[in-house]
Amino acid sequence: MNNSEETDSEEQDLYEHHRLVMTKGQQLLRIDKFLMTRIENATRTKIQQAAEAGNILVNDKPVKSNYKVKPFDVISIVMAHPPRETEIAPENIPLNIVYEDDQLVVINKQAGIVVHPGFGNYSGTLVNALMYHFQDLPLFNENSPRPGLVHRLDKDTTGVMVVARTFLAQFSLVQQLQERSVSRIYRAFVEGYPFKQGLINKNINRDPHNRIKMAAVAFGGR
């Protein structure tokens, strides 16, 4: 077997784990930073390592971690092993719906609820609930890992989430978020010394004492 045949065999053994198609409104952004916001539990270090290994493709060509994502790019994350087969089961979990029409639904997510299945949380999530309540809609099927979702909230964060009910609404909402034509406001309760106004100017990184949490750090992070 010659070298070209070996290369072809290796390429055939790669499996696509993620596929992202950019819209015309996509802003230029380093691909490592971009993927951190789009792939659950992905750290910048892991993404950079994947790029170095040739596992990140843009328009079917390997790119480095400093590549800048452009409009209409097609991003693929490929691995040597097939993706984990996880069927999302519909579960009759109550939803606190504050608004609903034929295109979207606004849900008040309570603290303690994981948004979508992941390591250690393959049931009891918001996605499982959506799969049950909207199982008759084409967008909500077992082949979609994040049906209707266009943004996320942490497990212990309470707040409203906009969920698309149609493919058209999902595309439009994603485009609005990418173009930043919509905004979000976060409020927090602070225990301790009261203040009227202030600025927290710290980098954010993984908590060195608890890797599943984020924390303000003196060095590193973003």
C-alpha angles and dihedrals in degrees: 000000000000127000095261091054090050091051092049090051092051092050091051090055093061118103126203112238100171134019123187125181116201123221127227090261095059112132122222107268136156108264094230091057092043095052092049088066095044106042118063117239092003115143124201090244093054091048092050090049090050090051092050089051091052094248096127115077129185114194088348094305126107115249136190124245092259093059111124116230113234135191115289094013115148111216121198128184109204130187137183091244129057118258118267109269106233119169111205107225120209111242128192096238117154116249124208099220114189097174136011139173135156093282107039146003129216114215130192102222114206125219115268096039119113112221100219137002119278141142108332093003111075096139140032093045132134089253090057088053093048090050089057100043096043101028092128092063118090092230092062108068137129092257093063113081094195107025112193095347118133099165138010145223128210119257095255095041121100118208149108121291126195113222123189118229096192136040090243092054091047092052092047094048093048090050092050091051092048092049090044091230087138126052137206129213123207123197126192135190111229121202116208135033109019120231135177098214138001148146128237107202107180137124118252123225141143112303105254090216097045116027094195091063134066123229142180109262136190096224136025125005122089 
